[in-house]
Structure formats: structure tokens, C-alpha cells
């Protein structure tokens, strides 16, 4: 029993994402959205990736509202203040 596999493991590319793959995923999601179904998204977008890999790539690296880079001075102060107040319990 158990869950059905999310993708055909034999035909799925693994490893680093190329800029072309990033562009395909980003363009597809901007035009069509995710539709809540990440399993079928790679095939529709023309990618040889697992749906989980596409979801994680989008959520952790490609979303437009993700801030990349270092913390600002204000953010750093907030983090230090909260750590001094509550420690590492979060």
C-alpha cells in the first residue's frame, strides 16, 4: 500500500537547476499560476523535474517576494533583541 510515486524517477533530472530551467518555471507560474497541483506542473511547463523539486525551487528561490542578500541593520537589531529576550526558543 502507500502513496503512489510523484513522478517517473527514471526520466527526472536531478542536481543543479540551470538558468533556462529557472526561466521556464518562473514564466509558467507567472502566466498560469500553480493551480495547486505541483505534480503535473513540470510536464506542463516543459521541465524534466519532479513536482516537489519545482515547488521547493519556486518557494525557496524564485518567488518575487523573497529577499536575497544580507540582513539590514534594522533587521539585525530586531534579531539580536529577540534573541536576548527569548533566547533560542522559537
PDB file of N, CA, C and O in Angstrom:
ATOM      1  N   UNK A   1       0.851  -1.174   0.000  1.00  0.00           N
ATOM      2  CA  UNK A   1       0.000   0.000   0.000  1.00  0.00           C
ATOM      3  C   UNK A   1       0.890   1.227   0.000  1.00  0.00           C
ATOM      4  O   UNK A   1       2.047   1.150  -0.415  1.00  0.00           O
ATOM      5  N   UNK A   2       0.396   2.307   0.437  1.00  0.00           N
ATOM      6  CA  UNK A   2       1.193   3.517   0.475  1.00  0.00           C
ATOM      7  C   UNK A   2       0.834   4.460  -0.662  1.00  0.00           C
ATOM      8  O   UNK A   2      -0.115   4.250  -1.417  1.00  0.00           O
ATOM      9  N   UNK A   3       1.609   5.463  -0.740  1.00  0.00           N
ATOM     10  CA  UNK A   3       1.371   6.533  -1.690  1.00  0.00           C
ATOM     11  C   UNK A   3       1.976   6.209  -3.052  1.00  0.00           C
ATOM     12  O   UNK A   3       3.032   5.581  -3.135  1.00  0.00           O
ATOM     13  N   UNK A   4       1.313   6.632  -4.103  1.00  0.00           N
ATOM     14  CA  UNK A   4       1.833   6.451  -5.452  1.00  0.00           C
ATOM     15  C   UNK A   4       3.028   7.388  -5.657  1.00  0.00           C
ATOM     16  O   UNK A   4       3.072   8.460  -5.053  1.00  0.00           O
ATOM     17  N   UNK A   5       3.981   7.012  -6.486  1.00  0.00           N
ATOM     18  CA  UNK A   5       5.131   7.886  -6.713  1.00  0.00           C
ATOM     19  C   UNK A   5       4.700   9.194  -7.373  1.00  0.00           C
ATOM     20  O   UNK A   5       3.764   9.225  -8.172  1.00  0.00           O
ATOM     21  N   UNK A   6       5.391  10.254  -7.027  1.00  0.00           N
ATOM     22  CA  UNK A   6       5.019  11.574  -7.539  1.00  0.00           C
ATOM     23  C   UNK A   6       5.470  11.780  -8.978  1.00  0.00           C
ATOM     24  O   UNK A   6       4.925  12.629  -9.682  1.00  0.00           O
ATOM     25  N   UNK A   7       6.465  11.008  -9.422  1.00  0.00           N
ATOM     26  CA  UNK A   7       6.978  11.194 -10.768  1.00  0.00           C
ATOM     27  C   UNK A   7       7.696   9.931 -11.230  1.00  0.00           C
ATOM     28  O   UNK A   7       7.932   9.009 -10.449  1.00  0.00           O
ATOM     29  N   UNK A   8       8.033   9.910 -12.501  1.00  0.00           N
ATOM     30  CA  UNK A   8       8.782   8.800 -13.069  1.00  0.00           C
ATOM     31  C   UNK A   8      10.258   9.040 -12.779  1.00  0.00           C
ATOM     32  O   UNK A   8      10.909   9.833 -13.460  1.00  0.00           O
ATOM     33  N   UNK A   9      10.776   8.365 -11.784  1.00  0.00           N
ATOM     34  CA  UNK A   9      12.142   8.617 -11.315  1.00  0.00           C
ATOM     35  C   UNK A   9      13.195   8.415 -12.403  1.00  0.00           C
ATOM     36  O   UNK A   9      14.253   9.041 -12.354  1.00  0.00           O
ATOM     37  N   UNK A  10      12.922   7.553 -13.383  1.00  0.00           N
ATOM     38  CA  UNK A  10      13.898   7.267 -14.430  1.00  0.00           C
ATOM     39  C   UNK A  10      14.101   8.443 -15.380  1.00  0.00           C
ATOM     40  O   UNK A  10      15.193   8.615 -15.923  1.00  0.00           O
ATOM     41  N   UNK A  11      13.067   9.254 -15.586  1.00  0.00           N
ATOM     42  CA  UNK A  11      13.143  10.357 -16.556  1.00  0.00           C
ATOM     43  C   UNK A  11      13.223  11.725 -15.899  1.00  0.00           C
ATOM     44  O   UNK A  11      12.945  12.736 -16.544  1.00  0.00           O
ATOM     45  N   UNK A  12      13.594  11.770 -14.637  1.00  0.00           N
ATOM     46  CA  UNK A  12      13.638  13.040 -13.915  1.00  0.00           C
ATOM     47  C   UNK A  12      15.080  13.493 -13.771  1.00  0.00           C
ATOM     48  O   UNK A  12      15.952  12.717 -13.380  1.00  0.00           O
ATOM     49  N   UNK A  13      15.320  14.748 -14.088  1.00  0.00           N
ATOM     50  CA  UNK A  13      16.650  15.326 -13.935  1.00  0.00           C
ATOM     51  C   UNK A  13      16.865  15.680 -12.474  1.00  0.00           C
ATOM     52  O   UNK A  13      15.962  16.184 -11.806  1.00  0.00           O
ATOM     53  N   UNK A  14      18.069  15.411 -11.983  1.00  0.00           N
ATOM     54  CA  UNK A  14      18.421  15.753 -10.607  1.00  0.00           C
ATOM     55  C   UNK A  14      19.608  16.703 -10.628  1.00  0.00           C
ATOM     56  O   UNK A  14      20.285  16.852 -11.645  1.00  0.00           O
ATOM     57  N   UNK A  15      19.846  17.334  -9.507  1.00  0.00           N
ATOM     58  CA  UNK A  15      21.021  18.201  -9.404  1.00  0.00           C
ATOM     59  C   UNK A  15      20.682  19.661  -9.580  1.00  0.00           C
ATOM     60  O   UNK A  15      19.537  20.082  -9.419  1.00  0.00           O
ATOM     61  N   UNK A  16      21.713  20.426  -9.918  1.00  0.00           N
ATOM     62  CA  UNK A  16      21.583  21.883 -10.024  1.00  0.00           C
ATOM     63  C   UNK A  16      20.590  22.283 -11.105  1.00  0.00           C
ATOM     64  O   UNK A  16      20.459  21.626 -12.138  1.00  0.00           O
ATOM     65  N   UNK A  17      19.894  23.381 -10.833  1.00  0.00           N
ATOM     66  CA  UNK A  17      18.956  23.946 -11.800  1.00  0.00           C
ATOM     67  C   UNK A  17      19.728  24.872 -12.730  1.00  0.00           C
ATOM     68  O   UNK A  17      20.564  25.654 -12.277  1.00  0.00           O
ATOM     69  N   UNK A  18      19.454  24.786 -14.013  1.00  0.00           N
ATOM     70  CA  UNK A  18      20.083  25.691 -14.982  1.00  0.00           C
ATOM     71  C   UNK A  18      19.270  26.987 -15.042  1.00  0.00           C
ATOM     72  O   UNK A  18      18.100  27.008 -14.662  1.00  0.00           O
ATOM     73  N   UNK A  19      19.889  28.053 -15.517  1.00  0.00           N
ATOM     74  CA  UNK A  19      19.129  29.306 -15.688  1.00  0.00           C
ATOM     75  C   UNK A  19      17.927  29.132 -16.632  1.00  0.00           C
ATOM     76  O   UNK A  19      16.893  29.774 -16.449  1.00  0.00           O
ATOM     77  N   UNK A  20      18.072  28.262 -17.637  1.00  0.00           N
ATOM     78  CA  UNK A  20      16.966  28.022 -18.570  1.00  0.00           C
ATOM     79  C   UNK A  20      15.789  27.352 -17.855  1.00  0.00           C
ATOM     80  O   UNK A  20      14.634  27.696 -18.104  1.00  0.00           O
ATOM     81  N   UNK A  21      16.079  26.400 -16.972  1.00  0.00           N
ATOM     82  CA  UNK A  21      15.016  25.741 -16.210  1.00  0.00           C
ATOM     83  C   UNK A  21      14.336  26.736 -15.278  1.00  0.00           C
ATOM     84  O   UNK A  21      13.111  26.751 -15.165  1.00  0.00           O
ATOM     85  N   UNK A  22      15.132  27.565 -14.612  1.00  0.00           N
ATOM     86  CA  UNK A  22      14.557  28.600 -13.745  1.00  0.00           C
ATOM     87  C   UNK A  22      13.623  29.503 -14.537  1.00  0.00           C
ATOM     88  O   UNK A  22      12.523  29.820 -14.086  1.00  0.00           O
ATOM     89  N   UNK A  23      14.068  29.915 -15.722  1.00  0.00           N
ATOM     90  CA  UNK A  23      13.259  30.809 -16.554  1.00  0.00           C
ATOM     91  C   UNK A  23      11.955  30.139 -16.976  1.00  0.00           C
ATOM     92  O   UNK A  23      10.899  30.771 -16.955  1.00  0.00           O
ATOM     93  N   UNK A  24      12.024  28.858 -17.360  1.00  0.00           N
ATOM     94  CA  UNK A  24      10.807  28.126 -17.751  1.00  0.00           C
ATOM     95  C   UNK A  24       9.817  28.045 -16.599  1.00  0.00           C
ATOM     96  O   UNK A  24       8.625  28.299 -16.772  1.00  0.00           O
ATOM     97  N   UNK A  25      10.321  27.688 -15.417  1.00  0.00           N
ATOM     98  CA  UNK A  25       9.440  27.556 -14.251  1.00  0.00           C
ATOM     99  C   UNK A  25       8.824  28.899 -13.888  1.00  0.00           C
ATOM    100  O   UNK A  25       7.620  28.993 -13.650  1.00  0.00           O
ATOM    101  N   UNK A  26       9.642  29.923 -13.846  1.00  0.00           N
ATOM    102  CA  UNK A  26       9.166  31.256 -13.483  1.00  0.00           C
ATOM    103  C   UNK A  26       8.126  31.766 -14.489  1.00  0.00           C
ATOM    104  O   UNK A  26       7.086  32.297 -14.102  1.00  0.00           O
ATOM    105  N   UNK A  27       8.417  31.601 -15.763  1.00  0.00           N
ATOM    106  CA  UNK A  27       7.491  32.060 -16.810  1.00  0.00           C
ATOM    107  C   UNK A  27       6.166  31.307 -16.733  1.00  0.00           C
ATOM    108  O   UNK A  27       5.099  31.913 -16.837  1.00  0.00           O
ATOM    109  N   UNK A  28       6.230  29.988 -16.552  1.00  0.00           N
ATOM    110  CA  UNK A  28       4.999  29.202 -16.480  1.00  0.00           C
ATOM    111  C   UNK A  28       4.138  29.628 -15.296  1.00  0.00           C
ATOM    112  O   UNK A  28       2.929  29.812 -15.442  1.00  0.00           O
ATOM    113  N   UNK A  29       4.749  29.786 -14.132  1.00  0.00           N
ATOM    114  CA  UNK A  29       3.971  30.144 -12.939  1.00  0.00           C
ATOM    115  C   UNK A  29       3.417  31.556 -13.045  1.00  0.00           C
ATOM    116  O   UNK A  29       2.296  31.811 -12.605  1.00  0.00           O
ATOM    117  N   UNK A  30       4.185  32.485 -13.625  1.00  0.00           N
ATOM    118  CA  UNK A  30       3.687  33.848 -13.791  1.00  0.00           C
ATOM    119  C   UNK A  30       2.485  33.888 -14.740  1.00  0.00           C
ATOM    120  O   UNK A  30       1.571  34.688 -14.544  1.00  0.00           O
ATOM    121  N   UNK A  31       2.482  33.034 -15.758  1.00  0.00           N
ATOM    122  CA  UNK A  31       1.385  33.029 -16.727  1.00  0.00           C
ATOM    123  C   UNK A  31       0.184  32.213 -16.251  1.00  0.00           C
ATOM    124  O   UNK A  31      -0.960  32.614 -16.465  1.00  0.00           O
ATOM    125  N   UNK A  32       0.437  31.065 -15.604  1.00  0.00           N
ATOM    126  CA  UNK A  32      -0.637  30.122 -15.290  1.00  0.00           C
ATOM    127  C   UNK A  32      -0.889  29.901 -13.808  1.00  0.00           C
ATOM    128  O   UNK A  32      -1.916  29.328 -13.443  1.00  0.00           O
ATOM    129  N   UNK A  33       0.008  30.332 -12.955  1.00  0.00           N
ATOM    130  CA  UNK A  33      -0.103  30.024 -11.534  1.00  0.00           C
ATOM    131  C   UNK A  33       0.229  28.562 -11.299  1.00  0.00           C
ATOM    132  O   UNK A  33       0.558  27.836 -12.237  1.00  0.00           O
ATOM    133  N   UNK A  34       0.144  28.132 -10.056  1.00  0.00           N
ATOM    134  CA  UNK A  34       0.464  26.743  -9.750  1.00  0.00           C
ATOM    135  C   UNK A  34      -0.763  25.861  -9.895  1.00  0.00           C
ATOM    136  O   UNK A  34      -0.632  24.665 -10.159  1.00  0.00           O
ATOM    137  N   UNK A  35      -1.929  26.413  -9.730  1.00  0.00           N
ATOM    138  CA  UNK A  35      -3.143  25.625  -9.802  1.00  0.00           C
ATOM    139  C   UNK A  35      -3.275  24.655  -8.643  1.00  0.00           C
ATOM    140  O   UNK A  35      -4.187  23.828  -8.615  1.00  0.00           O
ATOM    141  N   UNK A  36      -2.356  24.759  -7.682  1.00  0.00           N
ATOM    142  CA  UNK A  36      -2.396  23.879  -6.528  1.00  0.00           C
ATOM    143  C   UNK A  36      -1.952  22.463  -6.817  1.00  0.00           C
ATOM    144  O   UNK A  36      -1.991  21.621  -5.920  1.00  0.00           O
ATOM    145  N   UNK A  37      -1.524  22.166  -8.052  1.00  0.00           N
ATOM    146  CA  UNK A  37      -1.125  20.812  -8.413  1.00  0.00           C
ATOM    147  C   UNK A  37       0.314  20.817  -8.912  1.00  0.00           C
ATOM    148  O   UNK A  37       0.565  20.998 -10.103  1.00  0.00           O
ATOM    149  N   UNK A  38       1.240  20.621  -8.011  1.00  0.00           N
ATOM    150  CA  UNK A  38       2.656  20.643  -8.351  1.00  0.00           C
ATOM    151  C   UNK A  38       3.086  19.377  -9.085  1.00  0.00           C
ATOM    152  O   UNK A  38       4.119  19.381  -9.754  1.00  0.00           O
ATOM    153  N   UNK A  39       2.323  18.302  -8.977  1.00  0.00           N
ATOM    154  CA  UNK A  39       2.716  17.042  -9.608  1.00  0.00           C
ATOM    155  C   UNK A  39       2.658  17.157 -11.136  1.00  0.00           C
ATOM    156  O   UNK A  39       3.537  16.636 -11.823  1.00  0.00           O
ATOM    157  N   UNK A  40       1.648  17.825 -11.669  1.00  0.00           N
ATOM    158  CA  UNK A  40       1.514  17.947 -13.120  1.00  0.00           C
ATOM    159  C   UNK A  40       2.229  19.167 -13.683  1.00  0.00           C
ATOM    160  O   UNK A  40       2.413  19.260 -14.896  1.00  0.00           O
ATOM    161  N   UNK A  41       2.633  20.092 -12.845  1.00  0.00           N
ATOM    162  CA  UNK A  41       3.244  21.335 -13.306  1.00  0.00           C
ATOM    163  C   UNK A  41       4.503  21.129 -14.143  1.00  0.00           C
ATOM    164  O   UNK A  41       4.621  21.766 -15.190  1.00  0.00           O
ATOM    165  N   UNK A  42       5.452  20.275 -13.745  1.00  0.00           N
ATOM    166  CA  UNK A  42       6.679  20.146 -14.547  1.00  0.00           C
ATOM    167  C   UNK A  42       6.411  19.726 -15.994  1.00  0.00           C
ATOM    168  O   UNK A  42       7.041  20.241 -16.918  1.00  0.00           O
ATOM    169  N   UNK A  43       5.494  18.806 -16.185  1.00  0.00           N
ATOM    170  CA  UNK A  43       5.185  18.350 -17.540  1.00  0.00           C
ATOM    171  C   UNK A  43       4.569  19.489 -18.349  1.00  0.00           C
ATOM    172  O   UNK A  43       4.925  19.691 -19.510  1.00  0.00           O
ATOM    173  N   UNK A  44       3.658  20.224 -17.746  1.00  0.00           N
ATOM    174  CA  UNK A  44       3.014  21.341 -18.434  1.00  0.00           C
ATOM    175  C   UNK A  44       3.995  22.453 -18.752  1.00  0.00           C
ATOM    176  O   UNK A  44       3.864  23.125 -19.775  1.00  0.00           O
ATOM    177  N   UNK A  45       4.982  22.654 -17.882  1.00  0.00           N
ATOM    178  CA  UNK A  45       5.958  23.725 -18.079  1.00  0.00           C
ATOM    179  C   UNK A  45       7.108  23.297 -18.981  1.00  0.00           C
ATOM    180  O   UNK A  45       7.951  24.117 -19.344  1.00  0.00           O
ATOM    181  N   UNK A  46       7.148  22.021 -19.343  1.00  0.00           N
ATOM    182  CA  UNK A  46       8.222  21.538 -20.207  1.00  0.00           C
ATOM    183  C   UNK A  46       9.513  21.248 -19.464  1.00  0.00           C
ATOM    184  O   UNK A  46      10.601  21.375 -20.026  1.00  0.00           O
ATOM    185  N   UNK A  47       9.395  20.857 -18.198  1.00  0.00           N
ATOM    186  CA  UNK A  47      10.576  20.557 -17.380  1.00  0.00           C
ATOM    187  C   UNK A  47      10.668  19.060 -17.111  1.00  0.00           C
ATOM    188  O   UNK A  47       9.649  18.380 -16.990  1.00  0.00           O
ATOM    189  N   UNK A  48      11.883  18.555 -17.020  1.00  0.00           N
ATOM    190  CA  UNK A  48      12.098  17.155 -16.647  1.00  0.00           C
ATOM    191  C   UNK A  48      12.492  17.111 -15.173  1.00  0.00           C
ATOM    192  O   UNK A  48      13.560  16.608 -14.824  1.00  0.00           O
ATOM    193  N   UNK A  49      11.638  17.630 -14.327  1.00  0.00           N
ATOM    194  CA  UNK A  49      11.874  17.689 -12.889  1.00  0.00           C
ATOM    195  C   UNK A  49      10.688  17.098 -12.156  1.00  0.00           C
ATOM    196  O   UNK A  49       9.598  16.969 -12.715  1.00  0.00           O
ATOM    197  N   UNK A  50      10.905  16.742 -10.907  1.00  0.00           N
ATOM    198  CA  UNK A  50       9.848  16.253 -10.029  1.00  0.00           C
ATOM    199  C   UNK A  50       9.007  17.453  -9.573  1.00  0.00           C
ATOM    200  O   UNK A  50       9.526  18.563  -9.453  1.00  0.00           O
ATOM    201  N   UNK A  51       7.737  17.238  -9.326  1.00  0.00           N
ATOM    202  CA  UNK A  51       6.874  18.320  -8.856  1.00  0.00           C
ATOM    203  C   UNK A  51       7.352  18.908  -7.546  1.00  0.00           C
ATOM    204  O   UNK A  51       7.267  20.117  -7.335  1.00  0.00           O
ATOM    205  N   UNK A  52       7.862  18.046  -6.654  1.00  0.00           N
ATOM    206  CA  UNK A  52       8.370  18.523  -5.374  1.00  0.00           C
ATOM    207  C   UNK A  52       9.573  19.436  -5.582  1.00  0.00           C
ATOM    208  O   UNK A  52       9.710  20.458  -4.909  1.00  0.00           O
ATOM    209  N   UNK A  53      10.439  19.062  -6.513  1.00  0.00           N
ATOM    210  CA  UNK A  53      11.610  19.878  -6.805  1.00  0.00           C
ATOM    211  C   UNK A  53      11.198  21.248  -7.340  1.00  0.00           C
ATOM    212  O   UNK A  53      11.789  22.265  -6.975  1.00  0.00           O
ATOM    213  N   UNK A  54      10.182  21.275  -8.208  1.00  0.00           N
ATOM    214  CA  UNK A  54       9.682  22.548  -8.747  1.00  0.00           C
ATOM    215  C   UNK A  54       9.089  23.411  -7.635  1.00  0.00           C
ATOM    216  O   UNK A  54       9.337  24.615  -7.566  1.00  0.00           O
ATOM    217  N   UNK A  55       8.304  22.775  -6.769  1.00  0.00           N
ATOM    218  CA  UNK A  55       7.683  23.511  -5.669  1.00  0.00           C
ATOM    219  C   UNK A  55       8.744  24.126  -4.760  1.00  0.00           C
ATOM    220  O   UNK A  55       8.656  25.303  -4.411  1.00  0.00           O
ATOM    221  N   UNK A  56       9.731  23.345  -4.381  1.00  0.00           N
ATOM    222  CA  UNK A  56      10.776  23.860  -3.494  1.00  0.00           C
ATOM    223  C   UNK A  56      11.610  24.946  -4.169  1.00  0.00           C
ATOM    224  O   UNK A  56      11.987  25.925  -3.525  1.00  0.00           O
ATOM    225  N   UNK A  57      11.903  24.780  -5.464  1.00  0.00           N
ATOM    226  CA  UNK A  57      12.672  25.791  -6.187  1.00  0.00           C
ATOM    227  C   UNK A  57      11.911  27.105  -6.212  1.00  0.00           C
ATOM    228  O   UNK A  57      12.492  28.169  -5.995  1.00  0.00           O
ATOM    229  N   UNK A  58      10.603  27.032  -6.478  1.00  0.00           N
ATOM    230  CA  UNK A  58       9.787  28.246  -6.520  1.00  0.00           C
ATOM    231  C   UNK A  58       9.698  28.903  -5.142  1.00  0.00           C
ATOM    232  O   UNK A  58       9.941  30.101  -5.006  1.00  0.00           O
ATOM    233  N   UNK A  59       9.353  28.124  -4.135  1.00  0.00           N
ATOM    234  CA  UNK A  59       9.124  28.679  -2.804  1.00  0.00           C
ATOM    235  C   UNK A  59      10.400  29.224  -2.161  1.00  0.00           C
ATOM    236  O   UNK A  59      10.350  30.225  -1.447  1.00  0.00           O
ATOM    237  N   UNK A  60      11.531  28.584  -2.403  1.00  0.00           N
ATOM    238  CA  UNK A  60      12.757  28.964  -1.705  1.00  0.00           C
ATOM    239  C   UNK A  60      13.701  29.872  -2.480  1.00  0.00           C
ATOM    240  O   UNK A  60      14.587  30.483  -1.883  1.00  0.00           O
ATOM    241  N   UNK A  61      13.530  29.977  -3.817  1.00  0.00           N
ATOM    242  CA  UNK A  61      14.486  30.754  -4.596  1.00  0.00           C
ATOM    243  C   UNK A  61      13.886  31.720  -5.606  1.00  0.00           C
ATOM    244  O   UNK A  61      14.436  32.803  -5.808  1.00  0.00           O
ATOM    245  N   UNK A  62      12.789  31.371  -6.239  1.00  0.00           N
ATOM    246  CA  UNK A  62      12.322  32.143  -7.394  1.00  0.00           C
ATOM    247  C   UNK A  62      11.157  33.081  -7.129  1.00  0.00           C
ATOM    248  O   UNK A  62      10.907  33.979  -7.932  1.00  0.00           O
ATOM    249  N   UNK A  63      10.435  32.901  -6.026  1.00  0.00           N
ATOM    250  CA  UNK A  63       9.293  33.792  -5.750  1.00  0.00           C
ATOM    251  C   UNK A  63       9.749  35.241  -5.767  1.00  0.00           C
ATOM    252  O   UNK A  63      10.823  35.555  -5.255  1.00  0.00           O
ATOM    253  N   UNK A  64       8.954  36.126  -6.345  1.00  0.00           N
ATOM    254  CA  UNK A  64       9.364  37.532  -6.439  1.00  0.00           C
ATOM    255  C   UNK A  64       9.477  38.245  -5.088  1.00  0.00           C
ATOM    256  O   UNK A  64      10.216  39.223  -4.978  1.00  0.00           O
ATOM    257  N   UNK A  65       8.761  37.776  -4.057  1.00  0.00           N
ATOM    258  CA  UNK A  65       8.783  38.489  -2.773  1.00  0.00           C
ATOM    259  C   UNK A  65       9.848  37.970  -1.812  1.00  0.00           C
ATOM    260  O   UNK A  65       9.835  38.331  -0.636  1.00  0.00           O
ATOM    261  N   UNK A  66      10.769  37.132  -2.285  1.00  0.00           N
ATOM    262  CA  UNK A  66      11.861  36.649  -1.429  1.00  0.00           C
ATOM    263  C   UNK A  66      12.989  37.661  -1.458  1.00  0.00           C
ATOM    264  O   UNK A  66      13.396  38.136  -2.518  1.00  0.00           O
ATOM    265  N   UNK A  67      13.479  37.977  -0.285  1.00  0.00           N
ATOM    266  CA  UNK A  67      14.595  38.909  -0.184  1.00  0.00           C
ATOM    267  C   UNK A  67      15.894  38.107  -0.210  1.00  0.00           C
ATOM    268  O   UNK A  67      16.079  37.191   0.591  1.00  0.00           O
ATOM    269  N   UNK A  68      16.782  38.451  -1.123  1.00  0.00           N
ATOM    270  CA  UNK A  68      18.084  37.812  -1.199  1.00  0.00           C
ATOM    271  C   UNK A  68      19.126  38.782  -0.656  1.00  0.00           C
ATOM    272  O   UNK A  68      18.980  39.997  -0.788  1.00  0.00           O
ATOM    273  N   UNK A  69      20.149  38.257  -0.063  1.00  0.00           N
ATOM    274  CA  UNK A  69      21.222  39.112   0.422  1.00  0.00           C
ATOM    275  C   UNK A  69      21.288  39.157   1.939  1.00  0.00           C
ATOM    276  O   UNK A  69      20.647  38.368   2.633  1.00  0.00           O
ATOM    277  N   UNK A  70      22.059  40.078   2.424  1.00  0.00           N
ATOM    278  CA  UNK A  70      22.298  40.182   3.859  1.00  0.00           C
ATOM    279  C   UNK A  70      21.133  40.868   4.572  1.00  0.00           C
ATOM    280  O   UNK A  70      20.298  41.524   3.950  1.00  0.00           O
ATOM    281  N   UNK A  71      21.103  40.695   5.907  1.00  0.00           N
ATOM    282  CA  UNK A  71      20.124  41.400   6.730  1.00  0.00           C
ATOM    283  C   UNK A  71      20.481  42.875   6.783  1.00  0.00           C
ATOM    284  O   UNK A  71      21.661  43.228   6.781  1.00  0.00           O
ATOM    285  N   UNK A  72      19.474  43.742   6.830  1.00  0.00           N
ATOM    286  CA  UNK A  72      19.726  45.167   7.010  1.00  0.00           C
ATOM    287  C   UNK A  72      20.105  45.404   8.475  1.00  0.00           C
ATOM    288  O   UNK A  72      19.952  44.511   9.308  1.00  0.00           O
ATOM    289  N   UNK A  73      20.590  46.587   8.783  1.00  0.00           N
ATOM    290  CA  UNK A  73      20.948  46.908  10.170  1.00  0.00           C
ATOM    291  C   UNK A  73      19.728  46.802  11.089  1.00  0.00           C
ATOM    292  O   UNK A  73      19.830  46.293  12.206  1.00  0.00           O
ATOM    293  N   UNK A  74      18.573  47.284  10.615  1.00  0.00           N
ATOM    294  CA  UNK A  74      17.346  47.200  11.423  1.00  0.00           C
ATOM    295  C   UNK A  74      16.949  45.753  11.676  1.00  0.00           C
ATOM    296  O   UNK A  74      16.580  45.393  12.794  1.00  0.00           O
ATOM    297  N   UNK A  75      17.022  44.929  10.648  1.00  0.00           N
ATOM    298  CA  UNK A  75      16.687  43.515  10.813  1.00  0.00           C
ATOM    299  C   UNK A  75      17.647  42.837  11.784  1.00  0.00           C
ATOM    300  O   UNK A  75      17.234  42.026  12.612  1.00  0.00           O
ATOM    301  N   UNK A  76      18.908  43.169  11.678  1.00  0.00           N
ATOM    302  CA  UNK A  76      19.916  42.598  12.568  1.00  0.00           C
ATOM    303  C   UNK A  76      19.644  42.984  14.028  1.00  0.00           C
ATOM    304  O   UNK A  76      19.788  42.156  14.927  1.00  0.00           O
ATOM    305  N   UNK A  77      19.256  44.231  14.258  1.00  0.00           N
ATOM    306  CA  UNK A  77      18.942  44.679  15.617  1.00  0.00           C
ATOM    307  C   UNK A  77      17.719  43.944  16.178  1.00  0.00           C
ATOM    308  O   UNK A  77      17.701  43.556  17.345  1.00  0.00           O
ATOM    309  N   UNK A  78      16.706  43.760  15.337  1.00  0.00           N
ATOM    310  CA  UNK A  78      15.499  43.040  15.767  1.00  0.00           C
ATOM    311  C   UNK A  78      15.850  41.612  16.153  1.00  0.00           C
ATOM    312  O   UNK A  78      15.397  41.119  17.186  1.00  0.00           O
ATOM    313  N   UNK A  79      16.647  40.949  15.340  1.00  0.00           N
ATOM    314  CA  UNK A  79      17.051  39.571  15.632  1.00  0.00           C
ATOM    315  C   UNK A  79      17.821  39.501  16.947  1.00  0.00           C
ATOM    316  O   UNK A  79      17.544  38.639  17.780  1.00  0.00           O
ATOM    317  N   UNK A  80      18.770  40.386  17.138  1.00  0.00           N
ATOM    318  CA  UNK A  80      19.575  40.389  18.370  1.00  0.00           C
ATOM    319  C   UNK A  80      18.716  40.679  19.600  1.00  0.00           C
ATOM    320  O   UNK A  80      18.896  40.056  20.646  1.00  0.00           O
ATOM    321  N   UNK A  81      17.780  41.627  19.472  1.00  0.00           N
ATOM    322  CA  UNK A  81      16.889  41.964  20.587  1.00  0.00           C
ATOM    323  C   UNK A  81      16.001  40.771  20.946  1.00  0.00           C
ATOM    324  O   UNK A  81      15.852  40.439  22.122  1.00  0.00           O
ATOM    325  N   UNK A  82      15.424  40.140  19.953  1.00  0.00           N
ATOM    326  CA  UNK A  82      14.575  38.984  20.215  1.00  0.00           C
ATOM    327  C   UNK A  82      15.365  37.821  20.801  1.00  0.00           C
ATOM    328  O   UNK A  82      14.872  37.117  21.682  1.00  0.00           O
ATOM    329  N   UNK A  83      16.575  37.617  20.321  1.00  0.00           N
ATOM    330  CA  UNK A  83      17.405  36.539  20.867  1.00  0.00           C
ATOM    331  C   UNK A  83      17.756  36.815  22.325  1.00  0.00           C
ATOM    332  O   UNK A  83      17.766  35.903  23.151  1.00  0.00           O
ATOM    333  N   UNK A  84      18.046  38.085  22.639  1.00  0.00           N
ATOM    334  CA  UNK A  84      18.363  38.446  24.025  1.00  0.00           C
ATOM    335  C   UNK A  84      17.142  38.277  24.921  1.00  0.00           C
ATOM    336  O   UNK A  84      17.276  37.941  26.098  1.00  0.00           O
ATOM    337  N   UNK A  85      15.960  38.507  24.374  1.00  0.00           N
ATOM    338  CA  UNK A  85      14.717  38.412  25.147  1.00  0.00           C
ATOM    339  C   UNK A  85      14.272  36.965  25.347  1.00  0.00           C
ATOM    340  O   UNK A  85      13.998  36.550  26.473  1.00  0.00           O
ATOM    341  N   UNK A  86      14.199  36.202  24.267  1.00  0.00           N
ATOM    342  CA  UNK A  86      13.643  34.849  24.380  1.00  0.00           C
ATOM    343  C   UNK A  86      14.662  33.741  24.142  1.00  0.00           C
ATOM    344  O   UNK A  86      14.333  32.562  24.278  1.00  0.00           O
ATOM    345  N   UNK A  87      15.864  34.091  23.798  1.00  0.00           N
ATOM    346  CA  UNK A  87      16.882  33.076  23.569  1.00  0.00           C
ATOM    347  C   UNK A  87      16.633  32.316  22.278  1.00  0.00           C
ATOM    348  O   UNK A  87      16.096  32.860  21.313  1.00  0.00           O
ATOM    349  N   UNK A  88      17.026  31.069  22.275  1.00  0.00           N
ATOM    350  CA  UNK A  88      16.890  30.281  21.046  1.00  0.00           C
ATOM    351  C   UNK A  88      15.582  29.485  21.022  1.00  0.00           C
ATOM    352  O   UNK A  88      15.433  28.570  20.213  1.00  0.00           O
ATOM    353  N   UNK A  89      14.640  29.824  21.898  1.00  0.00           N
ATOM    354  CA  UNK A  89      13.339  29.131  21.931  1.00  0.00           C
ATOM    355  C   UNK A  89      12.364  29.833  20.977  1.00  0.00           C
ATOM    356  O   UNK A  89      11.762  30.845  21.334  1.00  0.00           O
ATOM    357  N   UNK A  90      12.221  29.319  19.828  1.00  0.00           N
ATOM    358  CA  UNK A  90      11.264  29.887  18.881  1.00  0.00           C
ATOM    359  C   UNK A  90      10.479  28.824  18.214  1.00  0.00           C
ATOM    360  O   UNK A  90       9.622  29.120  17.381  1.00  0.00           O
TER     361      UNK A  90
END
